[in-house]
Amino acid sequence: MKFDVEKAKPREIYNLLIGLVAPRPIALITSMDENGGLNAAPFSAYNYLCTDPPIVGIGVANRPTDALVPKDTARNIRRTGEFVVNVVTEDLAQQMNICATDFPAGISELEMANLETASSAVVKVPRIASAHAALECIEHTTLEIGHSRIILGRVVSIYIEDEYVDPAGPYVRADQLHAIGRMNGMGSYVRTRDSFMNIPRIPYEVWKNGKE
Ligand SMILES: Cc1cc2nc3c(=O)[nH]c(=O)nc-3n(C[C@H](O)[C@H](O)[C@H](O)COP(=O)(O)O)c2cc1C
């Protein structure tokens, strides 16, 4: 099948892209409005983009009902300039999904999902207490592109529970953290438990000698 992007409906492009650019990490983002009200929502149009400086990027679509109204997360970040990416692991999957529900104004996703918060080290926005790792971020730029916003955040502090850090690197013990990934728009996720394969990088000298 071929899809002409110019002729396809935005929803069709969305469905195809989120099924093909997969698996994706999930950022459960906590943010704060001007009055200190807390918000939590998951985003899988998310990745780190560079590490020096450390920048993460998040794609946030405007609300589908009105192309001009940003989601609360994007609006809060523009207004208060801070957010926290809480890493989504298997044990947070159901609560993460509750946070994606479009509750009426005034209802807290954190309360609905029974999630407690804990103070961050640098930013005012708290992290989720039960998240095993979190990135505290300050907004670097928000790009408005069509009906979406791309938020670039500079990571200013990294929280990770000791047991998930191999101090030798330091490396993340990814085989124990059990992060999950989003696979498509049909509610499919991937576990990372028991699914590791190790592929060491090949220095050119080793490659060359192997060929001789
Ligand atoms: C796993 C998952 C990933 C999601 N990723 C995105 C995303 O990358 N961009 C987006 O705009 N919405 C995404 N959503 C939908 C938002 O989480 C949802 O619209 C949420 O209600 C927005 O909340 P807010 O208005 O409080 O920011 C995702 C939902 C789920 C369940």
The ligand as an SDF file (V2000), in Angstrom:
LIG
                    3D

 31 33  0  0  0  0  0  0  0  0999 V2000
    1.0700    6.3340   25.7370 C   0  0  0  0  0  0  0  0  0  0  0  0
    0.5120    7.6470   25.2530 C   0  0  0  0  0  0  0  0  0  0  0  0
    1.3230    8.5000   24.5300 C   0  0  0  0  0  0  0  0  0  0  0  0
    0.8350    9.7340   24.0800 C   0  0  0  0  0  0  0  0  0  0  0  0
    1.6600   10.5390   23.3470 N   0  0  0  0  0  0  0  0  0  0  0  0
    1.2170   11.7440   22.9250 C   0  0  0  0  0  0  0  0  0  0  0  0
    2.0800   12.5950   22.1830 C   0  0  0  0  0  0  0  0  0  0  0  0
    3.2430   12.2830   21.9240 O   0  0  0  0  0  0  0  0  0  0  0  0
    1.5950   13.7990   21.7870 N   0  0  0  0  0  0  0  0  0  0  0  0
    0.3300   14.2050   22.0950 C   0  0  0  0  0  0  0  0  0  0  0  0
   -0.0600   15.3140   21.7300 O   0  0  0  0  0  0  0  0  0  0  0  0
   -0.5190   13.4120   22.8050 N   0  0  0  0  0  0  0  0  0  0  0  0
   -0.0920   12.2030   23.2430 C   0  0  0  0  0  0  0  0  0  0  0  0
   -0.9190   11.3980   23.9810 N   0  0  0  0  0  0  0  0  0  0  0  0
   -2.2390   11.9190   24.3900 C   0  0  0  0  0  0  0  0  0  0  0  0
   -2.1410   12.8320   25.6300 C   0  0  0  0  0  0  0  0  0  0  0  0
   -1.5570   12.1450   26.7160 O   0  0  0  0  0  0  0  0  0  0  0  0
   -3.5660   13.2970   26.0250 C   0  0  0  0  0  0  0  0  0  0  0  0
   -4.0770   14.1040   24.9820 O   0  0  0  0  0  0  0  0  0  0  0  0
   -3.6210   14.0400   27.3410 C   0  0  0  0  0  0  0  0  0  0  0  0
   -4.9850   14.1650   27.7350 O   0  0  0  0  0  0  0  0  0  0  0  0
   -3.0410   15.4370   27.2780 C   0  0  0  0  0  0  0  0  0  0  0  0
   -3.1700   15.9820   28.5800 O   0  0  0  0  0  0  0  0  0  0  0  0
   -2.9720   17.5040   28.9440 P   0  0  0  0  0  0  0  0  0  0  0  0
   -4.0360   18.3230   28.2150 O   0  0  0  0  0  0  0  0  0  0  0  0
   -3.1590   17.4940   30.4160 O   0  0  0  0  0  0  0  0  0  0  0  0
   -1.5900   17.9280   28.5470 O   0  0  0  0  0  0  0  0  0  0  0  0
   -0.4880   10.1330   24.3840 C   0  0  0  0  0  0  0  0  0  0  0  0
   -1.3240    9.2600   25.1050 C   0  0  0  0  0  0  0  0  0  0  0  0
   -0.8250    8.0210   25.5290 C   0  0  0  0  0  0  0  0  0  0  0  0
   -1.7210    7.0820   26.2950 C   0  0  0  0  0  0  0  0  0  0  0  0
  1  2  1  0
  2  3  1  0
  2 30  2  0
  3  4  2  0
  4  5  1  0
  4 28  1  0
  5  6  2  0
  6  7  1  0
  6 13  1  0
  7  8  2  0
  7  9  1  0
  9 10  1  0
 10 11  2  0
 10 12  1  0
 12 13  2  0
 13 14  1  0
 14 15  1  0
 14 28  1  0
 15 16  1  0
 16 17  1  0
 16 18  1  0
 18 19  1  0
 18 20  1  0
 20 21  1  0
 20 22  1  0
 22 23  1  0
 23 24  1  0
 24 25  2  0
 24 26  1  0
 24 27  1  0
 28 29  2  0
 29 30  1  0
 30 31  1  0
M  END
$$$$
